[in-house]
């Protein structure tokens, strides 16, 4: 009797595409994967602070690029799991990248045990609350942790002085309710000597084409597809997780995503050939805080 060969399992690859979604679908309780706008934080605890979300080169706040909902079905402590990518869009940097992982068990203090409703709320509100249910305040500009507060109205919160100045120029000057001529003069003076900053991030542009291009390729543990033969990371280039486990490839952002991001007003914006995200092979559970993972940027070469 002839023996039968057992076929080698084909790695599972999932492709992500740009689709339009109503605002309520992008809220944290819907566990979205999304591009641009403000982060839909998974856990309300242990959010990365302004120091963690500052560009290591120019020290300005990083912009939210995208997030991916990537639960691990075989892990009770990762029933909910999100990966969030941030980048610097300030010339001449336009390169700094950081990625954070957060995961929760199905039974947790933030979300119901049962899946979220598939029906829209009675009164749809596309705006993002700038105060979490836990009482933590978020920045009015970018939606990240906002420990700074406007000294005039004591209501507007910010992650940094940069975003306070930007919000002041974009309208908070008119809406601020308490008079403080000294602060107003200071902010106006700064505004006169700085060029108008772009909005914190480019709005996601809805794709209309019948066959949309992939903007994301997901496959935990598979190999990334590189856009050139140069600058491919070796195993020694990918640091281990702080828990000691090695990191493995999980997903990559394709260059087609750049087609959905408007050009920077100053003529220079983020650019890449591909962005590859590597995460802890054990998806270690370090409590409810956000754990930083590793991201590798490969650029186009002249031959491409």
N, C-alpha and C positions, 0 to 999 in steps of 0.2 A: 504494500500500500504506500503510495507516494505521500511524502509529507507536504503539507501546505505551508507556504511562507506567510508569516504574519506581517501585514503591511505596517510600515512605520507611520505613526500618527502624523498628520499634516498639521503644522502649527496653526492655531486659530488667529486670524488677523481681522480686526474690526476697523472699518473706515468711518471717519467722522466727516459730515458734510454741513455746510452752512444752511440753516433753515430758519424761517421766521417763527417767532413764538410770542404769544401774548405776555404782557408784563407779569401776570400772576404766576406763570409757569417758571419764571426765573427767580422766584423767592426761595429762601433757604429750605422751607418746609416741603418744597417740591423736589429737592435734591437735584438741581439742574447741572448740566454741562453747558457752559456758556462762554462767549467771547466778549470782552470789553465791558464797559459800564462800571459797576461797582461789584466787589466780591459778594457772593452769597455764602457767608460764613457757615460752616457746618456746626462746630461747637462754638458756644459763646464764651468759652473759657480759654485762657492761654493764647489769645490772639497775638500774632507777631507785632511788636511795637515799632515806633518810628525809627529806632536805631537799626532794627532788622530789615526794615523796608526803605532804607536809604542807600543810594548808589555809593559804592565804595570809592568811586572816582570823584564825582562832582558833589556828593553828599545831598543831592536833591531827592525828594521822594520818588520811589519807583512807581511806575504805572501798572495797574492790573491788566494783564494780557488775556488770560483765559483760565478756566477751571474745568476739571474733568471729574465726574462722579464715577468712581471705579471701585465698587464694593468687592470684597472677596467672599464668595458664597460659602466656602469651607471654613471660614474663620468667624467664630461667634463675636470676637472683639472688633471685627472689621465689617460688621453687617452694613454700616454706613461708612463710606470712605471717600474723601475728596482730595484732589491734588490741585493746587493753585499756583499759577506762574505769574511772576512780576518781572518787569523790564524797565530799563532807563530809556527815555525818549529825548533826553536833553542833549543837543549837540554840544561838544564834539563826542560825548560818550557813546550814547545810542548802542550800548553793547551789554551793560551789566544785566545779569539775569539771576533770579532766585526762584526756587520752587519749594513749596511747603505741603506737607501731608498731614491730614487729620482724619481720625477714625473713631467710630463709636459703636458699641453693641446695639442690638435692636432695642433692648430695654435701657433707656437712658433718661436723663433729666431734661432733655431738650425737645424731643419729638414723641408723638404717640406711637404705640406699639404697632398699630395697624397702618397699612399703606395710606398715603395722602389721597384726598378726594380727587377724582378725575373731572369734577365739575368746577367751573370758575366761581369765585366768591360772588355773593349777591351784589356787592358794590366793588367793582374792580378799581384798584388803585395801583398804578404802575410805579409810584414813587417808592423808594427804599426808606424804611424807617431809619433815622439816624440815632436811635437809641435802642439797644437790644433789650429783650425782655428781662435780662439780668440786671439792667440799669447801666451797663457799659455804654459810653457815648462813642459815636463814630464821627470821623471827619466829614464835614459837609461837602468837601470837594471829591474825595476819592473813596469814601466808605470804609477806610481802614481805621484802626484804633486812634481815637482823638483825645489825647490827654490834655491838650492846650485848649483854653477857652477864651473867647472874646472878652476883654476887660471892660467893654462898654455895656453890652447887653447881658453878658454872662449866660447866654443861651447857645451861641454858635460854638461848636467844637471843631478842632483841627488837629491834624497829625504833626504839623510843622508850621514854622513861620512862613515858608514859601506858599503854602496853601491858604493861610490866613490872608496874605497879601493878595493872592489871586482872587479869592472870594470877595475881598473888599472891592477890588476893581470891577468885578463882574456883577455887583449889585448889592452886596451886604452893606455898603456905605449908606445906601438909601434906606435900607430896611432896619438898620440898627436903631434901637429905640432910645438908648440913653446917651446924653450929650457928654462928650469928653473931648474938648478941643485939642488937648495936647496929643492924645492918641491919634486923632484924625489928622493933625498936621504931620505927625510922624509917618503914618501910612501913606499919606498923599506925597510926601517928600520921597519916600522909597519908590512909589509908583512912577514918579516923574523920571527917575534915573534907571528904571528897568524897563526893558521892552515887554510888551504884553505877552504873557505866557499863553501857550495853547491850552486847550481844555485837557484835563488829566489823561484822557484817553480817547482814541478814535471810536466813534459809534459803529456798532456792528451793522454792516450794509447787507441788506437782504439779497440773497441770490435769486434770480428770476429764470436763469437759463434752464432748459429742460434737463440737461445732464450736468449737474454741478460737479466741480472738481473737488477731490478730497482735500481737506485741510488738516486732517489728523489721522494718524495710523496707530492703532493700539494693539499690543500683544505682549502681555507680561511674560518675560523670560525668553522671548524670541530675539532675533537679531535686527538691529535697525537697518534701514536702507539709506546708504550714504549717497550724497549727490556728486561727490568726486572722490578720487583716490587720495586726496591730501587731507591732512588734519583729521584722521580717523582715530578716535581714542583707543589706546591699548588698555589692557586690564589694570596696569599700574597707574594709569591716568585717572581712574575712577575710584575715589576714596571709599573706604568702608563706612558703614553707618556708625554713629557713636556707640551703638550697642555692641559693635564688634562684627556684625554680619556683613557680608559683601553686598554690594548693590548690583541689581540686574536691570536691564532695559525694561521699560514699561510702555512708554508711548513716545511718539515724535510729532512735532508740529511741522507741517509741510509748507513750502514757500507759497502755495496758492492762497494761504491765509492773508498774505500781504495785499492781495487784490481787493480785500474787503476793508482794508485800513486806509483812510484818506491820507494823502501826502501831507507831510509836515509843513507848516506855514513857512518855516525858515529854509525849506528846500532840502532838508535832510531828516531822515527818520530811521526807525529801526529797519534792519534788513538781515536776512539770513538765507542760507541754502536749506538747512534743516536744523531744528532744535530737538535734541534727544534727551529724554528725562530718564534717569536711573534712580530706582528706589530700593529701600532695604528689602533684601530677599526674604526676610522673616516678617516684614511689615510690623516691626516691633511696636508694642503698645507702651508708650511712655506717658500714660495718663491721657488727659483731655487736651493737652497742649498741642500746638502746631510744630511738627518736626521738620527741619529743613532737609531736603534731599539734594540731588546733584543733577545739574543740567549742562549739556555740552552743545556749544554752538559751532556749526560747520558752515562756513561761508561758500559762496560761489567762487570758482577760480576763473581766471581769464579764459581758459579753454572751454568753460561752460557757458 
